[in-house]
């Protein structure tokens, strides 16, 4: 977070509106807020905290905070705080607080109106985010890392381990290492997968090899029938093949006749193409090569002449350059012959310089030998002390290992408890399944009874359908109603016939001539309609009854399946209970209880404590042995180094004498007054002269040889090109004669005519191939037509018989296909059966894997229980934080003090003025406590900066400087100034005069008894 602007009024000692533009302050990176004690400096920090969090350091909500915060002479309190936050400090926010005093009751203040805004596209848009979400810190941690008020600066240093861990957990977002819930979810997910897997195994049922053998037997029978059908089909196909051969023969004769006629029509066109091809081949044979050679020779003559002229010009230029270089080379050669004398002078100077260096080294070696001897004695004394410690720790290890000798059985007991818990969990799961299945079975029974009650029927446990009697009764009613309808229909027909009777005319039924009482049809129609409605209603009832019967049968089947599943799950529960009892019978450890694991856990805890003691002692032993080895190595290294120095001292003396005897041109006294630097400069200059002389000589010699070689090469090239040119010209003339002779011998009159023929590129092979293919096609078509007619002589094709045979083949194929389908169905069924057996085997393997995985996950759950892993990670973060803080604290205390973390995650001080002994942080003086707290605050601010992704970080400092002496104050201020290079912004609040003199950019606070406090910037 970086502040941009703060506006406030009516707050504590401030009556009038105050506006602070932090841009000028933050640009300076280190700025101050200065004023006398009680002037209102800390109010600025309280305004920021209250705007962001609604909290202040001085007052809490129970202390009538609103009344006490508002200036007693003001009727309104206002705070507007604008700042940047978020990733890379890209977003601008405005937090505003307003409150008013009641006009009638001076001591009553309205509830503060709080609003939060974010800048979007140049406008302030209201948001619901809290300061904790925007800044990423709670109020308490904001006080510890951003705005550090009076009395809170030392809090992080003196926090208890638990509170400090909670703070680090929030700042560093360590909640991501709270892995208990994810591990528990994994355990639940694995258990669910195991239950689902068991269900899938149950669904596969009991399948075995007997089912496979039955399927294989039926498949063999079908295969036998299929072979017989195939044999019959082949016989019919053979007969059909003869018919097809005849049909194809007569079809071929017709097609071949048409093809032969088409080829005859193309005969003249191919004769013309053959003549043109002959002309092209004759021209290419006689003239193609001479014409091509003439063109090639003409181009080569031109190209050779041009190259020859270039070579002649280059040779002349090189001859001139060679003459000039010969004179220069002779001068360089004379100087080069005198170079050995210069080499000897350089070698003597190098030896004199080496003699001087070796002489100085001898003095240093004498001091080294004396120091090494002293170190050997000190190391021997240190070794003796470590050997005594080693003897003591070995005795302690022997005692601890004796106490842990009987601990091997604990793993067996732990496995027993784990298996017992697993069985108990399976029993609970199975009991839930049984209860659920029983409830489902009762629900299905109730549905059946409810359906039967609709028709006033009772449930039956037998397989008999309870609807049969009612259905029979209704069927009889429908049948009787249909009979009544038929009788009424007959009566209606007779009634219609009665209307046609006339007196004196005989009745068509009885022959009577008199018809005194004719039948009427009106009443019959009425009764017929009534009976038809009854029949329709009965049919509707029958449909309902049949639908209910289907529903009932489906419900009964579902109920029976549910009952069967209930019995199965109940059987599993019984097996699990028996398995649990059997497991409990295996418990044979009198010191513990199979029902209560707490005694065992206590014993494990005690064992773990002793194991930790053993590990600690073993680590201590390793450290002592490592220290012993290190000191012995150091002692041996000192001894070898001392011996090497003595040998080197003697060898150096001998080497000095040897070097003096090897001087050729100079005497060591010649350069006695010269220092080492002047000797080296003289050597470097002479070496450069020597190298330059050699380089000039070699370059001049190489250049002369290169020019001479190039001239010689050019002479050879010129001679070669001249000969080549003469050969090309002679060949050109001979080629012209050849062309003229060829034209005389040919049937072509002019060379231009020949060139026109050759100008058109012809693919001779393709054209010749086309002509041959035509002739061959013509002959083949003619021969094939004669052959086909000969084969067809005396033969005929019966289409009707062919068609009848095709129908018989179709029937045979259909039967064959049916057998293939049946074989396929059986094969598929057999394959599926085998796959089910294989799938069951894989599921059993997966079941074993899931059970093993469940055991591992439960181990993880126990590991992550009680935030143990988070505490471990927070310890690492705290250790890193301590190291970062020591980079400054060690420097601030002039390398005298250092912060360290003990085993309980508490800060301690390493005092290097007292042999590096450890002591409590509470023993620090006031100034030292401030220095330690400042270092930790800076380290914390570093982490806040990294988490926010900003290029800068910011914090306010409101105490501590009054406890420092002038030297310590100077060191602290230099440290604060150096933070500018680290892109930090630090605001210092103080009344100390020395700091006010050092910090140029600042705000000055003054408190007027009448107007209240006011702020004036240093730049105005």
Buried (B, 14 or more C-beta within 10 A) or exposed (E): BBBBBBBBBBBBBBBEEBEBBBEBBBEBBBBBBBBEEEBBBBBBBBBBBBBBBBBBBBBEEEEEBBBEBBBBEBEBBBBBBBBBBBEEBEBBBBBBBBBBBEEEEEEEBEEBEBEBBBBEEEEBEEBEEEBBEBBBBBBBBBBBBBBBBBEBBBBBBBBEBEEBBBBBBBBBEBEEBBBBEEBBEBBEEBBEBBBEBBEBBEEEEEBEEEBBEEBEEBBEEBEEBBEEBEEEBEEBBEBBEEBEEBBEBBEBBEEBEEEBEEBEEEEEEBEEEBEEBEBBBBBBEBBEEBBEBBEBBEEBBEEBBEBBEEBBEBBEEBEEEBEEBEEEBEEBEEEBEEEEEBEEBBBBBBBBBEBBEBEEEBEEBEEBBEEBEEBBEEBEEBBEEBEEBBEEBEEBBEEBEEEBEEBEEBEEBBEBBBBBEBBEEBBEBBBEBBEEBBEBBEEBBEBBBEBBEEBEBEBEEEEEBBBEEBBEEBEEBBEEBEEBBEEBEEBBEEBEBBEEBEEEEEBEEEEEEEBEEEBEBEEBEEBBEEBEEBBEEBEEBBEEBEEBBEEBEEBBEBBEEBBEBBEBBBEBBEEBBEBBEEBEEEBEBEEBEBEEBEEBEEBBEEBEEBBEBBEEBBEBBEEBEEBBEEBBEBBEEBBEBBEEBBEBBEEBEEBBEEBEEEBEEBEBEEBEEBEEEEBBEBBEEBBEEBEEBEEBBEEBBEBBEEBBEBBEEBEEBBEEBBEBBEBBBEBBEEBEEBBEEBBEEBEBEEBEEBEEBBEEEBEEEEBEEBBEEBEEBBEBBBEBBEEBEEEBEEEEBEEEEBEEBEEEBEEBBEBBEEBBEBBEEBBEBBEEBBEBBEBBEEBEEBBEEBEEBBBEBBEBBEEBEEBEBBBEBBBEBBEEBBBBBBEBBBBBBEEBBBBBBEEEBBBBBBBBEEEEEEEEBEEBEEBBBBBBBBBBBBBBBBBBBEBBEBEBBBBBBBBBBBBBEEEBBEBBBEBBBEBEEEEBBBBBBBBBEBBBEBBEBBBBBBBEEEEBBBBEBBEE
